[in-house]
């Protein structure tokens, strides 16, 4: 399978300098996790009747950024859900048989 989300795209979305490479392995893990969670949420695999389109990509980028910025189990700040959430982007493509 071709690379669906590049490290460069993730760094741009998370506003991380290209030169900063200390967390590249972590970001690659976040990319893999976001793609897996997206497919599990929808109930389909990419390529099996599911094209990786811009809405899914934006949702994955948002998910990666959320993981990157909120690495701890506890936050000092109150986090509020933004109106256009990851779930809203992905749920449009969700298989009705997935709970």
C-alpha positions in Angstrom: 0.0 0.0 0.0 1.3 3.5 -0.8 2.0 6.0 1.9 -1.4 7.5 2.8 -0.1 10.2 5.1 3.5 11.4 5.0 5.6 12.5 7.9 6.0 15.9 6.2 2.2 16.3 6.1 2.0 15.5 9.8 4.7 17.9 10.8 3.0 20.7 8.8 -0.4 19.9 10.4 1.1 19.8 13.9 3.3 22.8 13.2 6.5 20.9 13.9 9.7 22.1 12.1 10.9 19.8 9.4 14.4 19.9 10.9 13.1 18.5 14.3 13.6 14.7 14.0 13.7 13.6 17.6 10.1 12.4 17.6 9.8 11.1 14.0 9.4 7.5 15.1 6.6 8.5 17.5 4.9 10.5 14.8 5.1 7.4 12.5 3.4 5.4 15.2 0.7 8.0 15.5 0.2 7.8 11.7 -0.2 4.0 11.9 -2.5 4.3 14.9 -4.7 6.9 13.2 -5.1 4.8 10.1 -6.0 1.8 12.1 -8.5 3.6 14.3 -10.1 5.2 11.3 -10.6 1.9 9.6 -11.9 0.3 12.8 -14.3 3.2 13.3 -15.7 2.9 9.8 -15.7 -0.9 9.7 -13.9 -1.2 6.4 -10.3 -1.4 5.2 -8.8 1.1 2.8 -8.9 -0.4 -0.7 -11.8 -2.7 0.2 -14.6 -0.5 -0.9 -13.1 2.4 1.0 -11.1 5.1 -0.7 -8.8 7.2 1.4 -10.3 10.6 0.6 -9.7 14.1 1.9 -12.3 13.9 4.7 -10.7 10.7 6.1 -7.2 12.2 5.7 -8.2 15.4 7.6 -9.7 13.2 10.4 -6.5 11.2 10.6 -4.4 14.4 10.8 -6.6 15.7 13.5 -6.4 12.4 15.4 -2.6 12.5 15.1 -2.4 16.0 16.3 -4.6 15.2 19.3 -2.3 12.3 20.2 0.8 14.4 19.8 -0.5 17.3 21.9 -2.2 15.2 24.6 0.3 12.5 25.5 -0.5 12.2 29.1 -3.4 10.4 30.8 -4.3 13.6 32.7 -4.5 17.2 31.4 -4.2 20.4 33.3 -6.5 22.1 30.9 -10.1 21.4 30.1 -10.3 20.1 26.6 -13.5 20.9 24.6 -14.6 19.1 21.5 -14.6 21.3 18.4 -17.8 21.3 16.3 -16.3 19.5 13.3 -14.9 16.4 15.1 -12.9 13.5 13.9 -16.0 11.3 14.4 -18.1 13.5 12.2 -15.6 13.3 9.4 -15.3 9.5 9.6 -18.9 8.5 10.5 -20.2 9.5 7.0 -18.3 6.5 5.7 -19.2 4.2 8.5 -20.6 0.7 7.8 -24.1 0.6 9.3 -23.3 -2.8 10.7 -20.5 -1.5 12.9 -21.4 -0.7 16.5 
